[in-house]
Amino acid sequence: MFSCIEEVLRYIIDEKVEMVDLRYTDLVGRMHHVTVPGPTVNDKTFTAGVAFDSSSVPGFKSIAAGDMVVIADVTTGRMEPFYEAKTLAFTCDVREADTLAEFPRDPRTVLKKAVAYLNSLKIADGASFSPEYEFNIFEGVRYNNSLHTGAYEIISSATNWANNEEEDDYMGHKVPHQLGYHIMPPKDRYHDLRSEMVKYMMENRIRVKYHHHEVGAPGQVEIEVLFEEPLKAADDGVLTKYLLHMTALKHGKTVTFMPKPLLDSAGNGMHFHQFLHKGGKSLFYEKGGIANLSTLALQYISGLLLHTGAVMAFTNPSTNSYKRLVPGFEAPTKIFFGLANRSAAVRIPKYTNRADQQRIEFRPPDGTCNPYLAMAAMLMAGLDGIRHRIDPRRLGMGPVNERIDKLSPAALQRIAPVPYSLREALHALEGDHAFLRAGDVFPEDFFAVWIDQKIEREANEVRNRPHPYEMNLYYDV
């Protein structure tokens, strides 16, 4: 929309923009914003930035040194569709308040450094990423956690256990359990809502491939987007979640990207398709290679598989993530690669077997990830495999083209499992993060901060609370 500050300032005047919204993400990927009245905006807004207290953002800085600024990336400017006041919004970088130096723990800065590191290796013109957004649309949710109460209730009109009183609950158009894939209306009651979501995405320069209902009966849906360079893909990822939440809210519904919001139902992943490219062609393609994969692609896969545990500390960074990674739901539970195998950690899609778009799909990630950190970690793992010229076949990591539940116990035993919990993934990261330090992409102090945040604020808080099902198991013992 804009290429320079002068264009922005002229647009604000010509279009009578009332407010300018400056947005940035914290470590876990939640957006924060500060809003500046349009008439007060000048070139210093974009060069000196707008100050904020970073000590109030978990994982940034202490109270003693909390002053920082956000500096808008003018190329990300877009009109906000949901605010009453006419608002122009920007994605921002977080900088030091005095020197305007990069803040090494700013997630957007981490991804920029990962891309710069790729460029320094001179093996590719760039990388392309395409995430799949899986999520649930519900009519409502209630949850409560207190000293004497721990409970939640999900309200969905799309299933045969619907628990609201809307009139259409009596029309009989319910989605059978685990049979929601590509269903048609009237059972697919969220088609128009998804189309509206896609409309907002496309108006915000997010290129959409398609949308559809997913396997899960309770309003599980998917929107898939086209390939973008890493920074654009991550900016789009944060923006997409915001747009979907706001569109649902506009219609009195709610969206969740939780990996496993419902027992015994398909979970929500965020599979990342990815490849390196040069001269307009995928460097992962080599006709005649295994699944037409190049040696470079196999080396990239090796890096992802060797570092899967550490990478999952960023791609699967919630306690709920590991409730999805269980047998029976097409979620990966073992670390291997395979052709069109949806139980593999790395899947090679059959439908993109051509020179311009040969890609791999890393299947463990889910929507609780911060896309900046997740893509940086995946890219750095893949590049580590390339740098060390590792072949996954020699490591016994595939290819495995059979369903994982069809393998013999002996064959299964030879394949390492993905982490079983957030603690296990964080432990893997603690012992395996040298590959993320290459090129100074992740700062050395990042890992201790990340692990401490995740353990103290999430893993311990979940561990320390009695679970409602424990009442079933133990109350009368």
Beta strands, then each sheet from edge to edge (+ up, - down):
strand 1: 19-25
strand 2: 31-37
strand 3: 50-53
strand 4: 67-72
strand 5: 78-79
strand 6: 87-96
strand 7: 126-138
strand 8: 140-145
strand 9: 150-155
strand 10: 208-213
strand 11: 220-225
strand 12: 254-256
strand 13: 272-278
strand 14: 281-282
strand 15: 337-339
strand 16: 346-348
strand 17: 360-362
sheet 1: 2+ 1- 6- 4+ 3-
sheet 2: 2+ 1- 6- 5+
sheet 3: 10+ 11- 7+ 12-
sheet 4: 10+ 11- 7+ 13- 14+
sheet 5: 10+ 11- 7+ 13- 17+ 16- 15-
sheet 6: 8+ 9-
end
